[in-house]
Amino acid sequence: MKLDFTRWLPAIAKDRRTALSIAGVAALGGLAFGPAAVAAPLTTGPHEGARAAIDLATGKSRESRPAESGLTMGSPTADVPAGKPRTEDLVPHGLEGAQSRVPLDDAQVANAKAIIAEAKRTGVGERGAVIGVATSLQESKLYNLGHLGAYNDHDSQGLFQQRPSSGWGTPEQITDPRYASRAFFEALKNVPGWRDLPLTAAAQTVQVSAYPYAYAQWEQQAADLVQQHW
């Protein structure tokens, strides 16, 4: 039976935020178990379902859209506006593998801005902002997901799919973009040497995902967003 994913997209506005409930997102690639300080063992495995779940739910294409950006492709001729982060600060270790890209609507851009703002407030800087935005792109495609009912992946919610049962906060807190972002960054700061880690390792140490290599595919788009909105 073909599922009608798009009918499960009611927006629930509360306290200046929007939480989306989407059926069929149980295959999300990242699962935030709690504010971890030690990385889980990295395992390989397909993550097609993780990359496609929200694309299917929102009716968007499952095909990756290659980014056309001199910034994150390391072009020496890319012009960086004054006051904006430099390429070497955003992607200091280079890109890991093939990159994915999705078109963003106003809600997704607003959530990216919220993550970037909290990166500034918590002191993790431009690199931390890239890690945060890339993590949310993988976990929720930058949608502030509410509880998915019977389709929920455990009790994961919000931009980072954090779990109340693992100590991330109450459902109300983790579906507040500012709170969720701040919680992610405070956990990131507890990871020894996180600034020197590749994005995948830094994000995985915090998230403890079943798909640890999935975060890297969003580094390019995340860097573009941080450069644009910093």
N, C-alpha and C positions, 0 to 999 in steps of 0.2 A: 504494500500500500504506500502510495506516495504521500509524504507528510507535507502539510502546508505550513512551512516555517514562518512565513511573514505574518501570519495572523497572531503570532505570539509576541508582538512587539509593542505592547502598551507602555507609554511613558508615565512613570509615577513621580510627580514633582513633589519635593519635600525639602524644606530648609535650603533653598537655593541650589539644589542638586537634582539630578534626574537619574533614577535607577530603572534599568530595563530588565524585564523578566522575559527570557527567551527559552522556549522549549527546544530541546535537541542540542544543548550545549554541554552535555555530559561528557563529551569527548575532548573537552578543553585540555590543551597540552600541559599547562602548568597547574600545580596544586600547592597553594601556600599552606604548609602544615603549621608553621609557627615561626617566631623570630629566631631562626637557627644561627648558631655561631660556628658550626662545623659542617663542612660540605658533605652531602650524601655521596655514596659511590656513584660515579658517572657510568651510565650504561647506554649502550647503543640501541637503536630500534626505530621503526618507522613512526612518524608522527603526522601522517597525512590527515588523520581525523582531527588532531589538535589544530592544525593549520586551517582546516576547512569548516569547522563546526559553526563558528559565528558567521562566516561568509555564507554558508547555506542558510542559516537562520535569518539573515538580513537580506537574502536574495542577491548577494553580490557574487561576482565571479570567483571561482576557486583558483583561477590561474594567477600566478605571481606576476606582478607588474614590475619589471626592472626599473630601478630608479635612474633618473637622468640628472645627476647632480655632480658638479665639479667639486663641491665641498667634500662629500664623503667618499668620492672616488679618488681623492687625493690629487686632483688636478693642480699643477703648480700655477696655472693661470687663473684659477678661481678667485674672484674678487670677494673679499669678506668685508662687509660694511664696518665702519668704525664702531668700536664698542661691542662687537659681536665676537663670540668665541672663535678661536682659530681651529683649523682642521686637526692639527696635532694635539690640541687639548680635548677635542671631542672624541677622536678615534686614535688614541695613542698607540694602540697595538695592531692597527690595521684591521680590515674586515675578515671575519671568519666564515668562509664558504659563501655559497650562493645567497643572494639577498631577495627578500620578499617585500612587496609594497602593496598597500591598499589605499583606495581613495578615502578621504575623511570628510565627514559631515561636520556641521557646526558643533554638535555635542561632543564629538571626539576631539576636535581642536580645543574646545574649552577645557576638557579633561586633561589634555596634554599641557595646556597652560597652567592648570592647577598643580600638576606634578612638578613642572619647572619652577613655579613659585615656591613650592615647599623645598625644592633642592637648594634654592637660594637661602631660605630661612634656616634650614638645618645645617648649612655649611658644607654640603657635599660637592658643591660647584658644578661646573658644566659636565664633567665626566659622570658624576653621580646622576645628573639629570638624564643623560643619555641612557644610562643603565635602567633608571626608573621608567622612562618612556618606552624603551624596548621591552622591558618586562611586562608592562601593561598591554602593549601591542600583542604580545604572545598570549597573555592570560585572558584578555577580554576584548581585544581589538580597540582598546581605549573607550569601551562602553562601561558605564557604572552599573553593573548587573546586580539586580536584586535577587531574592531567593527564587529558584527555578522550580519549586514544588517537587513533584515526583521525579523531575529530570535533574534536580540539583546534584552537583558533584560534592557529595557529603554536605557540609554546610558552608561551602565556599561562596563568597559574595564580593561585590565591589570591583574596582579597577584592577586589583592585584589578586583577586580570588582568594582573599584571606579567610581564615576559619575562626569563628568565635570559640569553638571548642578547643582550639590550640593556643588560645591566649592572645589573639590579635586584637580583641576588643568586642564590643557588642555589635549586633547586626546594624544598628543605627550608626555606630562609629565607623565601621569598615565600609559602609556605603556613603560615607562623607568623603569626597575626594581629597580634601585637605588632611583629614585625620589619617586616611589610608596611606597617602603618600608620605606623611611624616613618620608613620609607623614603619613603613618600608625603609626609609632612609636611616632611621635610628638603628634598625637592625643591620643595615648595610655597614654603618660605621663601626659596628662590633665585629666585623669580619677583618681579621688581621691582614694588612697589606692589600685591601680591596682595590686601591687605586692602581696597583701594579698587576692586577689580575685581568685576564681577558674577560670580556663582558659575560660570556656564558658561565664562567666559573664564579664570578661575583654574584650574578643573579641566582644561580643555582644554590649557592651557599645560603642565601636568604630564603628562597622559595622551596627548596627540597622537592623539585618537580620530578614526576615520572618521565619527563622528556627533557633531560638536562641540556641537550644541544639545540633545543628549539629557539632559545632566546637570541642567538647570534644572528639569525636571519633578518632581524628587525633593526640591527645597529645602524644601518644606513639611513633608513627613514627617521629613526629616532634622532640621529645627529642633525638631520635637516630641520626637524621640528625645533630642536633646542637652539640651533643657530638662528632660526627665524624669529623665535619668540623669547629669546633670552633678554 
